[in-house]
Every structure is written in C-alpha cells, then in structure tokens.
Amino acid sequence: MRVLALLDGTLADPEAPLFRADDLGVMRGDGCFETILVVDREPRELGPHLDRMERSARLLQMPLPERAAWERAGQAVIDAWPWDSEPEMGLKLVCTRGIDGGDGTPHGFAMGMDVGPDTKRKRDSGVEVVTLDRGYAPDLMDRAPWLLLSAKTLSYAVNMAALREAEERGADDVIFTASEGTVLEGPTSTVVLAQGRKLLTTPPASGVLAGTTQGALFRAAEQAGWETEVVDFPTSALFDSDGVWLASSIRRLTQVRAINGTSVKADDALHNEIVNLYESNY
Ligand SMILES: Cc1ncc(COP(=O)(O)O)c(C=O)c1O
C-alpha cells in the first residue's frame, strides 16, 4: 500500500515516475529524509522528526522547503490512508537537493507505506543481531563534520549493505561498533540498554542519529522514576545488561535476543515494561 503527496498537498500516483534522472537525490543520494510512525491518524514525534530534518538539511547545507509544506503533504497522506484496513503507516518525508546544475530548488514528497509483516514479527519475537565495525572513532564527528555522521541523509547504501551482511551471517539485524570497540547504533535504529532501573544509549556526539523513539522512551522512563544515561559504552555492556533493544519509529522497541550467536538476557516482563513505557506517550 502506498499513498503519495506532493508538498503543495496534492495527491499523486505512487506508481508514476516523479523525479528527473538528473535529480541529485537520484544521482548522488544527496538529500535528507525522515520516517514517521502514524497510528490511527496520529503521527508520533512529528515535531522532533521535523526538527531533525531541518538539522540534517543544515548539515548538508541545502535549503529545505518550509515546515508547513511538510505538514501539509503529511496530512494529505494521512487523510487519504485506508485506516480501517491499515491502522498503522510509515510516513516518509523525502527531500533532494534538486536538479544537477539547476537553480538549487529542493524536491520533496511525502509517502505513506504500510508496515510489513516481517517488522511486526520482529517486534513480537525479537531479533538476533551481529556486531559490525563501522570503521570510525566516536570523536570523528567533531573532527570531520563533512562526513555528516549524525545527519539522516538519503545515502543509506552502506546501512543496507550491513543488513545484507547480517543476513548472510544468519542474523536479522546489526549493531555497529566504533573503531574503539564502543557501541554506535543499528543501520536503521538506536541501541538501548537496561541495567537495573537505568536505561542507556550512545550520545549523538559520537556520530549516531539522535533517535526520536529512544527520546520518547527515555522521556516516559524518567517520568516513571527510571534513571537514564546518554554515554558511550563498550560492546561488552551488550552482554552484561538486563536487556538490549533496537529502537526506531517503525520497529518501535524490538528486543535483541542474541548477539554474534550468543544469547543475551531477554526477559519478557522487562520487554513489556519497556514497550508500555514508550506507548504511554501516546
Ligand atoms: C541510523 C539510524 N539510527 C537511528 C534511527 C532511529 O531513529 P528514530 O527512532 O527517530 O526512527 C534510525 C531510523 O531510521 C536510523 O536510520
């Protein structure tokens, strides 16, 4: 299922071509995007997603159409979505730098997509992951801002290659590690640990995306009396913790059951508590 809207709020045929062959998004993956979960017509964390898209565009030094245009296109998709048969939707906002050699006008659209059965199954039964070296040190972001480490750019080929590598190794997903052996993030997710009544995640300053799902979970957890810490931690912490999750808008909180073929603690009651904390935001 696909519903497509342009930034003026009009609907378009999702099966018809939309971009020119010389669009820089097509030719170089030059642009930024967001994926937002919408449940029963209600977008989750819309403000933080739009804030992050503006930040990504700033890091890319490209103009971004105004916020109202994204809200208008997103609402057009939500209004046209068949909520009775599909109660949840992934809403993609995509913006490219525009035509190669053109006048610099960015091109964007909003597209609603259904959440696949594989994602839902992993949410329910958890995942096995492998750790893969991402090849950079946690301080690289400061030293080399042009690498756009914490921006959500359209260049996800490396992230997708890592997921294929996981599949070849018989796993479902990936946790990237830094060259120092600390934990970064998943190719499309934030890593969250539980240690007693404390939740931990890696700081965006280490070059990971600031996750809106992790942000929502930590907000609710703090209100419920949990401690939270945003800090670099070694790969060994994945094995010593009371639970490990991959967090992202569409997968929500997916529990990690094994890492590199070794089981990690994956308590059902704790998983339910974490999921309920996140859901209590909505
Ligand atoms: C690299 C990366 N890290 C983290 C996340 C999680 O972000 P969010 O919770 O805002 O969806 C994503 C989302 O796709 C991602 O691509």
The ligand as an SDF file (V2000), in Angstrom:
LIG
                    3D

 16 16  0  0  0  0  0  0  0  0999 V2000
   20.8860    5.2540   11.5430 C   0  0  0  0  0  0  0  0  0  0  0  0
   19.6410    5.3740   12.3640 C   0  0  0  0  0  0  0  0  0  0  0  0
   19.7600    5.4820   13.7040 N   0  0  0  0  0  0  0  0  0  0  0  0
   18.6600    5.5730   14.4790 C   0  0  0  0  0  0  0  0  0  0  0  0
   17.3740    5.5570   13.9590 C   0  0  0  0  0  0  0  0  0  0  0  0
   16.1770    5.6480   14.8560 C   0  0  0  0  0  0  0  0  0  0  0  0
   15.5340    6.8980   14.7300 O   0  0  0  0  0  0  0  0  0  0  0  0
   14.0070    7.1200   15.0550 P   0  0  0  0  0  0  0  0  0  0  0  0
   13.7430    6.4970   16.3870 O   0  0  0  0  0  0  0  0  0  0  0  0
   13.8580    8.5920   15.1020 O   0  0  0  0  0  0  0  0  0  0  0  0
   13.2050    6.4770   13.9710 O   0  0  0  0  0  0  0  0  0  0  0  0
   17.2180    5.4650   12.5690 C   0  0  0  0  0  0  0  0  0  0  0  0
   15.8720    5.4710   11.9730 C   0  0  0  0  0  0  0  0  0  0  0  0
   15.6390    5.0390   10.8830 O   0  0  0  0  0  0  0  0  0  0  0  0
   18.3750    5.3660   11.7600 C   0  0  0  0  0  0  0  0  0  0  0  0
   18.2760    5.2730   10.4150 O   0  0  0  0  0  0  0  0  0  0  0  0
  1  2  1  0
  2  3  1  0
  2 15  2  0
  3  4  2  0
  4  5  1  0
  5  6  1  0
  5 12  2  0
  6  7  1  0
  7  8  1  0
  8  9  2  0
  8 10  1  0
  8 11  1  0
 12 13  1  0
 12 15  1  0
 13 14  2  0
 15 16  1  0
M  END
$$$$
